[in-house]
Amino acid sequence: MQTVVFEVPYRPNENLAWDVRRDDRLVGQFPSRVDALRYAVHEAVHAGNEALTALVTVEGADGVRRLFGGDVKRPLEELPFGARPH
């Protein structure tokens, strides 16, 4: 079975949009990271329906890409770009 990987970065690109890549190819740009992640998960579900193994990875603030799981929850409130929780 073929595996496809969708990637969502931590920071936006130079146009302040979040890229989504499928197997290192740009497949979409979105106004927020949440929108990019929503799209990546949606596309991964469709790929799974086509008998492909689909993974979604999300880059953390430390630059490490981690496998996205369905148990991840959105923050209660959005932090300003670049802000860090105390």
DRENDO-1510 file (C-alpha; in Angstrom, 1 decimal, always signed):
<recs>
REC; n; res; u; v; w
REC; 1; MET; +0.0; +0.0; +0.0 .
REC; 2; GLN; +1.3; +3.4; -1.0 .
REC; 3; THR; +1.8; +6.0; +1.8 .
REC; 4; VAL; +1.2; +9.8; +1.2 .
REC; 5; VAL; +2.3; +12.4; +3.7 .
REC; 6; PHE; +0.6; +15.8; +4.2 .
REC; 7; GLU; +2.8; +18.4; +5.9 .
REC; 8; VAL; +1.6; +21.6; +7.8 .
REC; 9; PRO; +4.4; +24.1; +8.9 .
REC; 10; TYR; +4.6; +25.9; +12.1 .
REC; 11; ARG; +5.1; +29.4; +10.6 .
REC; 12; PRO; +3.4; +30.9; +7.5 .
REC; 13; ASN; +5.3; +31.5; +4.3 .
REC; 14; GLU; +6.5; +34.9; +3.1 .
REC; 15; ASN; +3.0; +35.8; +1.9 .
REC; 16; LEU; +1.7; +35.1; +5.5 .
REC; 17; ALA; -0.2; +32.0; +4.3 .
REC; 18; TRP; +0.3; +28.4; +5.6 .
REC; 19; ASP; +1.4; +25.9; +2.9 .
REC; 20; VAL; +0.1; +22.3; +2.8 .
REC; 21; ARG; +2.4; +19.9; +1.0 .
REC; 22; ARG; +1.6; +16.4; -0.1 .
REC; 23; ASP; +4.8; +14.3; -0.6 .
REC; 24; ASP; +6.9; +17.5; -0.8 .
REC; 25; ARG; +4.6; +19.1; -3.4 .
REC; 26; LEU; +2.6; +22.3; -2.6 .
REC; 27; VAL; -1.1; +21.5; -2.8 .
REC; 28; GLY; -2.6; +24.5; -1.1 .
REC; 29; GLN; -2.2; +27.7; +0.8 .
REC; 30; PHE; -4.4; +28.9; +3.6 .
REC; 31; PRO; -5.0; +32.1; +5.7 .
REC; 32; SER; -4.5; +30.2; +9.0 .
REC; 33; ARG; -2.7; +27.2; +10.4 .
REC; 34; VAL; -6.0; +25.7; +11.5 .
REC; 35; ASP; -7.4; +26.0; +8.0 .
REC; 36; ALA; -4.3; +24.3; +6.6 .
REC; 37; LEU; -4.6; +21.5; +9.1 .
REC; 38; ARG; -8.3; +21.1; +8.4 .
REC; 39; TYR; -7.6; +20.7; +4.7 .
REC; 40; ALA; -4.7; +18.3; +5.3 .
REC; 41; VAL; -6.9; +16.1; +7.5 .
REC; 42; HIS; -9.7; +16.2; +5.0 .
REC; 43; GLU; -7.4; +15.2; +2.1 .
REC; 44; ALA; -5.8; +12.5; +4.2 .
REC; 45; VAL; -9.3; +11.0; +4.9 .
REC; 46; HIS; -10.0; +11.0; +1.1 .
REC; 47; ALA; -6.6; +9.4; +0.4 .
REC; 48; GLY; -7.4; +6.7; +2.9 .
REC; 49; ASN; -10.7; +6.0; +1.1 .
REC; 50; GLU; -8.6; +5.4; -2.1 .
REC; 51; ALA; -6.8; +2.5; -0.3 .
REC; 52; LEU; -3.7; +4.7; +0.4 .
REC; 53; THR; -2.1; +5.1; +3.8 .
REC; 54; ALA; -2.2; +8.8; +4.6 .
REC; 55; LEU; -0.3; +10.6; +7.3 .
REC; 56; VAL; -0.5; +14.2; +8.5 .
REC; 57; THR; +2.5; +15.8; +10.1 .
REC; 58; VAL; +2.6; +19.1; +11.9 .
REC; 59; GLU; +5.8; +21.1; +12.5 .
REC; 60; GLY; +6.2; +22.2; +16.1 .
REC; 61; ALA; +7.8; +25.5; +17.4 .
REC; 62; ASP; +11.0; +23.5; +17.8 .
REC; 63; GLY; +11.1; +22.6; +14.1 .
REC; 64; VAL; +10.4; +18.9; +14.7 .
REC; 65; ARG; +7.6; +17.4; +12.6 .
REC; 66; ARG; +5.2; +15.2; +14.5 .
REC; 67; LEU; +2.4; +12.9; +13.5 .
REC; 68; PHE; -0.9; +14.6; +13.9 .
REC; 69; GLY; -3.4; +12.6; +15.9 .
REC; 70; GLY; -7.2; +13.1; +16.2 .
REC; 71; ASP; -6.8; +13.7; +20.0 .
REC; 72; VAL; -5.1; +17.0; +19.5 .
REC; 73; LYS; -7.3; +19.9; +20.6 .
REC; 74; ARG; -7.3; +23.5; +19.4 .
REC; 75; PRO; -6.2; +26.1; +21.9 .
REC; 76; LEU; -9.0; +27.9; +23.8 .
REC; 77; GLU; -7.8; +31.2; +22.5 .
REC; 78; GLU; -5.5; +32.2; +19.7 .
REC; 79; LEU; -2.1; +33.7; +20.7 .
REC; 80; PRO; -0.7; +36.6; +18.7 .
REC; 81; PHE; +1.8; +35.5; +16.1 .
REC; 82; GLY; +5.2; +34.9; +17.8 .
REC; 83; ALA; +3.7; +35.0; +21.3 .
REC; 84; ARG; +4.5; +32.2; +23.7 .
REC; 85; PRO; +2.4; +31.0; +26.7 .
REC; 86; HIS; +3.9; +31.6; +30.1 .
</recs>
